Amino acid sequence: MSEAIENLSVVLLTLRRKLFLIAATLFLGVAVSFQLTGPLIEKIKTDLLPEGAKLVYVTPLEVMMLKLKLSFIIGVLIALPLVLFYTWRALKKRLSVKNPVSIKRRHAVLLIGAAVLMFVLGASYAYLLMLPLFLEYLYLSAAGAGAVATYSVFKFISFAAAATALFGLIFELPIVLTFLTRSGLIKYETLVTYRRHIYILFLIAGAVITPPDVLSQVMVAVPMVIFFEISMLIVRVLGVKGKKE
C-alpha cells in the first residue's frame, strides 16, 4: 500500500512540474472548441432527440453552462494523451519498466493511429447505435406512461456528450491493457483478480452519466463489461503471450 502511495506521489509531482503545459493545452482546447459548441448542440439535437420530444432551458445561464461543459470535455480529451504520457514516463523511471516495443517513429505513428481509430469506433458506436436506441426506448416508456417528454437542454446534451466520450475511452481498453501487461506494469492475473471491482466501477460510471434509474445504468454498464471481457481476451493473446516471446 505504501509503495502504491509513493508511486502516486511521484506521478503527481511529475504532473505538477508539467502543470503549465497541461493547463495551457487544456485551455487552448476549451477556447477553440467553445466556438464550435453551438453547431455541436444543434447536431446532437437533430440526431438524437426523439421525434415528439422537446428541449427547454430552465435557467438563464443553462445554455452557456452547457457550452462550457462541452468545451471542457473536448479540452480534457485533448489534454488527456499528454497527461498519460507524463504519467507513463514517471512510472517507467520509478519502476524501471521496460518498453513493450522498440519506440521508433513508425511504432509511435501506428500506436497513435490505433488509439485514434479505437476512440472513433467507440464514439461512433455510442452516438450512432446505442444512444438512438436507448433514448428512443426511454421516450417510448415515458410516453406509454402518459408523460410528455420535455428535456432540459443541459441534461440531455450533457448525457449524450458524456456517453459518447466515455465509450470512446472504453474502446481504448485493448490498447491500454495490452501496453500495460507487455510492459510489466500490471499482470494479467491482477486484472482477473480485480475483475468484479472493475465491474462495480462500470456500474458507478453508468450511474453518473445516466438518469437515476437502475435500468438505464445497466444498459450503459453492460456494454462496458462486454467490451472489457473482449479486451481481456485480447490481452491474454497479445499481452501475455507477446511478453513471453
Phi and psi restraints in degrees (value plus and minus 20) as a CYANA .aco file:
   2 SER   PHI     -85.1   -45.1
   2 SER   PSI     -54.9   -14.9
   3 GLU   PHI     -86.3   -46.3
   3 GLU   PSI     -59.5   -19.5
   4 ALA   PHI     -83.6   -43.6
   4 ALA   PSI     -59.8   -19.8
   5 ILE   PHI     -85.0   -45.0
   5 ILE   PSI     -59.5   -19.5
   6 GLU   PHI     -84.8   -44.8
   6 GLU   PSI     -62.4   -22.4
   7 ASN   PHI     -82.4   -42.4
   7 ASN   PSI     -61.0   -21.0
   8 LEU   PHI     -84.1   -44.1
   8 LEU   PSI     -58.2   -18.2
   9 SER   PHI     -83.6   -43.6
   9 SER   PSI     -60.2   -20.2
  10 VAL   PHI     -84.0   -44.0
  10 VAL   PSI     -62.8   -22.8
  11 VAL   PHI     -83.3   -43.3
  11 VAL   PSI     -66.0   -26.0
  12 LEU   PHI     -84.0   -44.0
  12 LEU   PSI     -58.2   -18.2
  13 LEU   PHI     -84.8   -44.8
  13 LEU   PSI     -61.4   -21.4
  14 THR   PHI     -83.7   -43.7
  14 THR   PSI     -64.0   -24.0
  15 LEU   PHI     -86.5   -46.5
  15 LEU   PSI     -53.8   -13.8
  16 ARG   PHI     -86.0   -46.0
  16 ARG   PSI     -57.5   -17.5
  17 ARG   PHI     -87.3   -47.3
  17 ARG   PSI     -49.3    -9.3
  18 LYS   PHI    -120.3   -80.3
  18 LYS   PSI      -4.9    35.1
  19 LEU   PHI     -80.8   -40.8
  19 LEU   PSI     -58.7   -18.7
  20 PHE   PHI     -82.6   -42.6
  20 PHE   PSI     -64.8   -24.8
  21 LEU   PHI     -86.3   -46.3
  21 LEU   PSI     -61.7   -21.7
  22 ILE   PHI     -85.0   -45.0
  22 ILE   PSI     -65.0   -25.0
  23 ALA   PHI     -84.4   -44.4
  23 ALA   PSI     -58.3   -18.3
  24 ALA   PHI     -85.5   -45.5
  24 ALA   PSI     -60.5   -20.5
  25 THR   PHI     -84.6   -44.6
  25 THR   PSI     -63.4   -23.4
  26 LEU   PHI     -82.6   -42.6
  26 LEU   PSI     -65.7   -25.7
  27 PHE   PHI     -83.3   -43.3
  27 PHE   PSI     -62.2   -22.2
  28 LEU   PHI     -83.8   -43.8
  28 LEU   PSI     -62.0   -22.0
  29 GLY   PHI     -83.0   -43.0
  29 GLY   PSI     -61.7   -21.7
  30 VAL   PHI     -85.4   -45.4
  30 VAL   PSI     -65.7   -25.7
  31 ALA   PHI     -83.3   -43.3
  31 ALA   PSI     -63.2   -23.2
  32 VAL   PHI     -91.4   -51.4
  32 VAL   PSI     -65.7   -25.7
  33 SER   PHI     -89.9   -49.9
  33 SER   PSI     -44.0    -4.0
  34 PHE   PHI     -80.3   -40.3
  34 PHE   PSI     -52.1   -12.1
  35 GLN   PHI     -89.1   -49.1
  35 GLN   PSI     -37.6     2.4
  36 LEU   PHI    -124.4   -84.4
  36 LEU   PSI     -20.3    19.7
  37 THR   PHI     -90.2   -50.2
  37 THR   PSI     -50.9   -10.9
  38 GLY   PHI     -80.4   -40.4
  38 GLY   PSI     -76.5   -36.5
  39 PRO   PHI     -80.8   -40.8
  39 PRO   PSI     -52.7   -12.7
  40 LEU   PHI     -85.7   -45.7
  40 LEU   PSI     -63.7   -23.7
  41 ILE   PHI     -81.5   -41.5
  41 ILE   PSI     -63.2   -23.2
  42 GLU   PHI     -84.6   -44.6
  42 GLU   PSI     -57.6   -17.6
  43 LYS   PHI     -85.0   -45.0
  43 LYS   PSI     -66.3   -26.3
  44 ILE   PHI     -83.3   -43.3
  44 ILE   PSI     -61.2   -21.2
  45 LYS   PHI     -80.9   -40.9
  45 LYS   PSI     -65.0   -25.0
  46 THR   PHI     -85.9   -45.9
  46 THR   PSI     -60.4   -20.4
  47 ASP   PHI    -100.7   -60.7
  47 ASP   PSI     -55.7   -15.7
  48 LEU   PHI    -134.6   -94.6
  48 LEU   PSI     -38.6     1.4
  49 LEU   PHI     -91.1   -51.1
  49 LEU   PSI     100.5   140.5
  50 PRO   PHI     -79.5   -39.5
  50 PRO   PSI     126.7   166.7
  51 GLU   PHI     -84.6   -44.6
  51 GLU   PSI     106.6   146.6
  52 GLY   PHI      84.0   124.0
  52 GLY   PSI     -39.9     0.1
  53 ALA   PHI    -105.5   -65.5
  53 ALA   PSI     138.1   178.1
  54 LYS   PHI    -149.9  -109.9
  54 LYS   PSI     128.9   168.9
  55 LEU   PHI    -126.3   -86.3
  55 LEU   PSI     115.4   155.4
  56 VAL   PHI    -153.1  -113.1
  56 VAL   PSI     137.8   177.8
  57 TYR   PHI    -133.2   -93.2
  57 TYR   PSI     116.2   156.2
  58 VAL   PHI    -127.0   -87.0
  58 VAL   PSI     -30.1     9.9
  59 THR   PHI    -151.9  -111.9
  59 THR   PSI     131.8   171.8
  60 PRO   PHI     -79.3   -39.3
  60 PRO   PSI     -53.3   -13.3
  61 LEU   PHI    -117.6   -77.6
  61 LEU   PSI     -10.4    29.6
  62 GLU   PHI     -82.2   -42.2
  62 GLU   PSI     -64.4   -24.4
  63 VAL   PHI     -86.9   -46.9
  63 VAL   PSI     -60.5   -20.5
  64 MET   PHI     -83.4   -43.4
  64 MET   PSI     -63.4   -23.4
  65 MET   PHI     -84.6   -44.6
  65 MET   PSI     -54.6   -14.6
  66 LEU   PHI     -84.2   -44.2
  66 LEU   PSI     -64.4   -24.4
  67 LYS   PHI     -81.8   -41.8
  67 LYS   PSI     -60.2   -20.2
  68 LEU   PHI     -84.4   -44.4
  68 LEU   PSI     -60.8   -20.8
  69 LYS   PHI     -85.7   -45.7
  69 LYS   PSI     -63.8   -23.8
  70 LEU   PHI     -82.6   -42.6
  70 LEU   PSI     -63.9   -23.9
  71 SER   PHI     -86.8   -46.8
  71 SER   PSI     -52.9   -12.9
  72 PHE   PHI     -88.4   -48.4
  72 PHE   PSI     -60.5   -20.5
  73 ILE   PHI     -80.4   -40.4
  73 ILE   PSI     -64.4   -24.4
  74 ILE   PHI     -85.1   -45.1
  74 ILE   PSI     -61.3   -21.3
  75 GLY   PHI     -82.2   -42.2
  75 GLY   PSI     -60.5   -20.5
  76 VAL   PHI     -83.8   -43.8
  76 VAL   PSI     -62.5   -22.5
  77 LEU   PHI     -82.5   -42.5
  77 LEU   PSI     -55.1   -15.1
  78 ILE   PHI     -91.8   -51.8
  78 ILE   PSI     -59.1   -19.1
  79 ALA   PHI    -102.1   -62.1
  79 ALA   PSI     -38.9     1.1
  80 LEU   PHI     -78.6   -38.6
  80 LEU   PSI     -64.4   -24.4
  81 PRO   PHI     -77.8   -37.8
  81 PRO   PSI     -56.4   -16.4
  82 LEU   PHI     -85.5   -45.5
  82 LEU   PSI     -63.3   -23.3
  83 VAL   PHI     -82.5   -42.5
  83 VAL   PSI     -64.0   -24.0
  84 LEU   PHI     -84.9   -44.9
  84 LEU   PSI     -57.2   -17.2
  85 PHE   PHI     -84.0   -44.0
  85 PHE   PSI     -66.7   -26.7
  86 TYR   PHI     -88.0   -48.0
  86 TYR   PSI     -54.6   -14.6
  87 THR   PHI     -84.3   -44.3
  87 THR   PSI     -65.7   -25.7
  88 TRP   PHI     -81.6   -41.6
  88 TRP   PSI     -63.2   -23.2
  89 ARG   PHI     -85.5   -45.5
  89 ARG   PSI     -57.6   -17.6
  90 ALA   PHI     -86.7   -46.7
  90 ALA   PSI     -64.5   -24.5
  91 LEU   PHI     -88.2   -48.2
  91 LEU   PSI     -54.7   -14.7
  92 LYS   PHI     -82.0   -42.0
  92 LYS   PSI     -64.3   -24.3
  93 LYS   PHI     -89.7   -49.7
  93 LYS   PSI     -59.7   -19.7
  94 ARG   PHI     -85.8   -45.8
  94 ARG   PSI     -63.4   -23.4
  95 LEU   PHI    -123.2   -83.2
  95 LEU   PSI     -18.1    21.9
  96 SER   PHI      34.4    74.4
  96 SER   PSI      26.1    66.1
  97 VAL   PHI     -97.1   -57.1
  97 VAL   PSI     119.0   159.0
  98 LYS   PHI    -105.8   -65.8
  98 LYS   PSI     137.5   177.5
  99 ASN   PHI     -91.0   -51.0
  99 ASN   PSI     114.1   154.1
 100 PRO   PHI     -88.7   -48.7
 100 PRO   PSI     -45.4    -5.4
 101 VAL   PHI    -161.4  -121.4
 101 VAL   PSI     141.6   181.6
 102 SER   PHI     -90.1   -50.1
 102 SER   PSI      96.1   136.1
 103 ILE   PHI     -98.3   -58.3
 103 ILE   PSI      71.8   111.8
 104 LYS   PHI    -129.7   -89.7
 104 LYS   PSI     148.0   188.0
 105 ARG   PHI     -79.9   -39.9
 105 ARG   PSI     -59.5   -19.5
 106 ARG   PHI     -82.8   -42.8
 106 ARG   PSI     -63.4   -23.4
 107 HIS   PHI     -85.8   -45.8
 107 HIS   PSI     -60.4   -20.4
 108 ALA   PHI     -84.0   -44.0
 108 ALA   PSI     -61.6   -21.6
 109 VAL   PHI     -83.7   -43.7
 109 VAL   PSI     -62.4   -22.4
 110 LEU   PHI     -84.3   -44.3
 110 LEU   PSI     -61.0   -21.0
 111 LEU   PHI     -85.2   -45.2
 111 LEU   PSI     -66.2   -26.2
 112 ILE   PHI     -84.0   -44.0
 112 ILE   PSI     -62.8   -22.8
 113 GLY   PHI     -81.8   -41.8
 113 GLY   PSI     -62.3   -22.3
 114 ALA   PHI     -84.9   -44.9
 114 ALA   PSI     -60.0   -20.0
 115 ALA   PHI     -84.1   -44.1
 115 ALA   PSI     -63.6   -23.6
 116 VAL   PHI     -84.5   -44.5
 116 VAL   PSI     -62.2   -22.2
 117 LEU   PHI     -82.5   -42.5
 117 LEU   PSI     -65.1   -25.1
 118 MET   PHI     -85.4   -45.4
 118 MET   PSI     -57.4   -17.4
 119 PHE   PHI     -85.1   -45.1
 119 PHE   PSI     -63.1   -23.1
 120 VAL   PHI     -83.7   -43.7
 120 VAL   PSI     -60.4   -20.4
 121 LEU   PHI     -83.5   -43.5
 121 LEU   PSI     -63.9   -23.9
 122 GLY   PHI     -85.1   -45.1
 122 GLY   PSI     -65.0   -25.0
 123 ALA   PHI     -84.8   -44.8
 123 ALA   PSI     -58.2   -18.2
 124 SER   PHI     -87.0   -47.0
 124 SER   PSI     -59.8   -19.8
 125 TYR   PHI     -79.8   -39.8
 125 TYR   PSI     -65.2   -25.2
 126 ALA   PHI     -87.7   -47.7
 126 ALA   PSI     -65.4   -25.4
 127 TYR   PHI     -96.8   -56.8
 127 TYR   PSI     -58.0   -18.0
 128 LEU   PHI    -115.8   -75.8
 128 LEU   PSI     -43.1    -3.1
 129 LEU   PHI    -138.2   -98.2
 129 LEU   PSI     -79.5   -39.5
 130 MET   PHI     -89.0   -49.0
 130 MET   PSI     -71.3   -31.3
 131 LEU   PHI     -83.1   -43.1
 131 LEU   PSI     -65.0   -25.0
 132 PRO   PHI     -78.0   -38.0
 132 PRO   PSI     -64.4   -24.4
 133 LEU   PHI     -86.8   -46.8
 133 LEU   PSI     -63.3   -23.3
 134 PHE   PHI     -85.1   -45.1
 134 PHE   PSI     -67.2   -27.2
 135 LEU   PHI     -89.0   -49.0
 135 LEU   PSI     -56.3   -16.3
 136 GLU   PHI     -85.8   -45.8
 136 GLU   PSI     -58.6   -18.6
 137 TYR   PHI     -82.6   -42.6
 137 TYR   PSI     -65.5   -25.5
 138 LEU   PHI     -83.6   -43.6
 138 LEU   PSI     -59.5   -19.5
 139 TYR   PHI     -85.0   -45.0
 139 TYR   PSI     -65.1   -25.1
 140 LEU   PHI     -86.3   -46.3
 140 LEU   PSI     -55.0   -15.0
 141 SER   PHI     -84.5   -44.5
 141 SER   PSI     -62.4   -22.4
 142 ALA   PHI     -88.4   -48.4
 142 ALA   PSI     -61.3   -21.3
 143 ALA   PHI     -85.2   -45.2
 143 ALA   PSI     -57.1   -17.1
 144 GLY   PHI     -84.6   -44.6
 144 GLY   PSI     -46.7    -6.7
 145 ALA   PHI    -108.0   -68.0
 145 ALA   PSI     -16.7    23.3
 146 GLY   PHI      65.6   105.6
 146 GLY   PSI      -7.9    32.1
 147 ALA   PHI    -110.1   -70.1
 147 ALA   PSI     129.1   169.1
 148 VAL   PHI    -114.8   -74.8
 148 VAL   PSI     104.4   144.4
 149 ALA   PHI     -99.8   -59.8
 149 ALA   PSI      82.2   122.2
 150 THR   PHI    -147.2  -107.2
 150 THR   PSI      86.4   126.4
 151 TYR   PHI    -117.7   -77.7
 151 TYR   PSI     126.3   166.3
 152 SER   PHI     -89.4   -49.4
 152 SER   PSI     109.5   149.5
 153 VAL   PHI     -81.8   -41.8
 153 VAL   PSI     -54.4   -14.4
 154 PHE   PHI     -86.4   -46.4
 154 PHE   PSI     -68.6   -28.6
 155 LYS   PHI     -90.2   -50.2
 155 LYS   PSI     -60.5   -20.5
 156 PHE   PHI     -86.2   -46.2
 156 PHE   PSI     -71.8   -31.8
 157 ILE   PHI     -87.6   -47.6
 157 ILE   PSI     -57.9   -17.9
 158 SER   PHI     -82.1   -42.1
 158 SER   PSI     -63.6   -23.6
 159 PHE   PHI     -81.4   -41.4
 159 PHE   PSI     -66.1   -26.1
 160 ALA   PHI     -83.4   -43.4
 160 ALA   PSI     -63.4   -23.4
 161 ALA   PHI     -87.8   -47.8
 161 ALA   PSI     -63.4   -23.4
 162 ALA   PHI     -84.9   -44.9
 162 ALA   PSI     -62.3   -22.3
 163 ALA   PHI     -84.7   -44.7
 163 ALA   PSI     -61.1   -21.1
 164 THR   PHI     -82.9   -42.9
 164 THR   PSI     -67.0   -27.0
 165 ALA   PHI     -85.2   -45.2
 165 ALA   PSI     -60.9   -20.9
 166 LEU   PHI     -82.8   -42.8
 166 LEU   PSI     -65.1   -25.1
 167 PHE   PHI     -90.7   -50.7
 167 PHE   PSI     -48.7    -8.7
 168 GLY   PHI     -81.1   -41.1
 168 GLY   PSI     -60.8   -20.8
 169 LEU   PHI     -92.2   -52.2
 169 LEU   PSI     -57.4   -17.4
 170 ILE   PHI     -80.6   -40.6
 170 ILE   PSI     -56.8   -16.8
 171 PHE   PHI     -91.6   -51.6
 171 PHE   PSI     -27.1    12.9
 172 GLU   PHI    -102.7   -62.7
 172 GLU   PSI     -28.4    11.6
 173 LEU   PHI     -74.1   -34.1
 173 LEU   PSI     -66.0   -26.0
 174 PRO   PHI     -77.6   -37.6
 174 PRO   PSI     -61.7   -21.7
 175 ILE   PHI     -87.8   -47.8
 175 ILE   PSI     -67.1   -27.1
 176 VAL   PHI     -84.4   -44.4
 176 VAL   PSI     -68.6   -28.6
 177 LEU   PHI     -88.0   -48.0
 177 LEU   PSI     -58.2   -18.2
 178 THR   PHI     -84.0   -44.0
 178 THR   PSI     -62.5   -22.5
 179 PHE   PHI     -81.0   -41.0
 179 PHE   PSI     -64.8   -24.8
 180 LEU   PHI     -88.6   -48.6
 180 LEU   PSI     -59.9   -19.9
 181 THR   PHI     -91.9   -51.9
 181 THR   PSI     -60.2   -20.2
 182 ARG   PHI     -90.9   -50.9
 182 ARG   PSI     -46.2    -6.2
 183 SER   PHI    -100.9   -60.9
 183 SER   PSI     -33.7     6.3
 184 GLY   PHI      65.6   105.6
 184 GLY   PSI     -14.8    25.2
 185 LEU   PHI     -92.5   -52.5
 185 LEU   PSI     -49.0    -9.0
 186 ILE   PHI    -163.2  -123.2
 186 ILE   PSI     128.7   168.7
 187 LYS   PHI    -120.6   -80.6
 187 LYS   PSI     129.1   169.1
 188 TYR   PHI     -80.3   -40.3
 188 TYR   PSI     -58.2   -18.2
 189 GLU   PHI     -82.2   -42.2
 189 GLU   PSI     -52.9   -12.9
 190 THR   PHI     -86.2   -46.2
 190 THR   PSI     -61.4   -21.4
 191 LEU   PHI     -82.4   -42.4
 191 LEU   PSI     -59.1   -19.1
 192 VAL   PHI     -85.6   -45.6
 192 VAL   PSI     -61.4   -21.4
 193 THR   PHI     -82.5   -42.5
 193 THR   PSI     -61.2   -21.2
 194 TYR   PHI    -119.8   -79.8
 194 TYR   PSI       1.9    41.9
 195 ARG   PHI     -77.6   -37.6
 195 ARG   PSI     -65.5   -25.5
 196 ARG   PHI     -84.9   -44.9
 196 ARG   PSI     -56.5   -16.5
 197 HIS   PHI     -84.2   -44.2
 197 HIS   PSI     -58.0   -18.0
 198 ILE   PHI     -86.4   -46.4
 198 ILE   PSI     -58.1   -18.1
 199 TYR   PHI     -78.5   -38.5
 199 TYR   PSI     -62.3   -22.3
 200 ILE   PHI     -83.4   -43.4
 200 ILE   PSI     -58.7   -18.7
 201 LEU   PHI     -82.2   -42.2
 201 LEU   PSI     -58.1   -18.1
 202 PHE   PHI     -83.9   -43.9
 202 PHE   PSI     -61.2   -21.2
 203 LEU   PHI     -84.1   -44.1
 203 LEU   PSI     -59.1   -19.1
 204 ILE   PHI     -84.3   -44.3
 204 ILE   PSI     -62.6   -22.6
 205 ALA   PHI     -81.7   -41.7
 205 ALA   PSI     -60.5   -20.5
 206 GLY   PHI     -82.3   -42.3
 206 GLY   PSI     -57.2   -17.2
 207 ALA   PHI     -89.3   -49.3
 207 ALA   PSI     -51.5   -11.5
 208 VAL   PHI     -92.7   -52.7
 208 VAL   PSI     -60.6   -20.6
 209 ILE   PHI    -117.9   -77.9
 209 ILE   PSI     -23.8    16.2
 210 THR   PHI    -134.9   -94.9
 210 THR   PSI     147.0   187.0
 211 PRO   PHI     -80.7   -40.7
 211 PRO   PSI     138.3   178.3
 212 PRO   PHI     -97.3   -57.3
 212 PRO   PSI      45.4    85.4
 213 ASP   PHI    -161.6  -121.6
 213 ASP   PSI     130.2   170.2
 214 VAL   PHI     -84.0   -44.0
 214 VAL   PSI     -60.9   -20.9
 215 LEU   PHI     -80.3   -40.3
 215 LEU   PSI     -63.2   -23.2
 216 SER   PHI     -82.7   -42.7
 216 SER   PSI     -62.2   -22.2
 217 GLN   PHI     -82.6   -42.6
 217 GLN   PSI     -62.2   -22.2
 218 VAL   PHI     -87.7   -47.7
 218 VAL   PSI     -60.0   -20.0
 219 MET   PHI     -83.8   -43.8
 219 MET   PSI     -47.6    -7.6
 220 VAL   PHI    -107.4   -67.4
 220 VAL   PSI     -58.7   -18.7
 221 ALA   PHI     -93.7   -53.7
 221 ALA   PSI     -55.9   -15.9
 222 VAL   PHI     -80.7   -40.7
 222 VAL   PSI     -66.7   -26.7
 223 PRO   PHI     -79.5   -39.5
 223 PRO   PSI     -52.9   -12.9
 224 MET   PHI     -83.7   -43.7
 224 MET   PSI     -64.2   -24.2
 225 VAL   PHI     -83.7   -43.7
 225 VAL   PSI     -64.0   -24.0
 226 ILE   PHI     -80.7   -40.7
 226 ILE   PSI     -64.7   -24.7
 227 PHE   PHI     -91.2   -51.2
 227 PHE   PSI     -50.2   -10.2
 228 PHE   PHI     -83.3   -43.3
 228 PHE   PSI     -61.5   -21.5
 229 GLU   PHI     -85.8   -45.8
 229 GLU   PSI     -57.4   -17.4
 230 ILE   PHI     -82.3   -42.3
 230 ILE   PSI     -61.3   -21.3
 231 SER   PHI     -82.7   -42.7
 231 SER   PSI     -60.6   -20.6
 232 MET   PHI     -82.2   -42.2
 232 MET   PSI     -59.0   -19.0
 233 LEU   PHI     -84.6   -44.6
 233 LEU   PSI     -62.5   -22.5
 234 ILE   PHI     -84.7   -44.7
 234 ILE   PSI     -61.0   -21.0
 235 VAL   PHI     -82.7   -42.7
 235 VAL   PSI     -60.8   -20.8
 236 ARG   PHI     -82.8   -42.8
 236 ARG   PSI     -56.6   -16.6
 237 VAL   PHI    -101.1   -61.1
 237 VAL   PSI     -69.2   -29.2
 238 LEU   PHI    -109.8   -69.8
 238 LEU   PSI     -60.1   -20.1
 239 GLY   PHI     -93.0   -53.0
 239 GLY   PSI     -76.6   -36.6
 240 VAL   PHI     -92.4   -52.4
 240 VAL   PSI     -71.5   -31.5
 241 LYS   PHI     -86.0   -46.0
 241 LYS   PSI     -58.6   -18.6
 242 GLY   PHI     -82.6   -42.6
 242 GLY   PSI     -56.7   -16.7
 243 LYS   PHI     -88.6   -48.6
 243 LYS   PSI     -59.1   -19.1
 244 LYS   PHI     -85.0   -45.0
 244 LYS   PSI     -60.0   -20.0
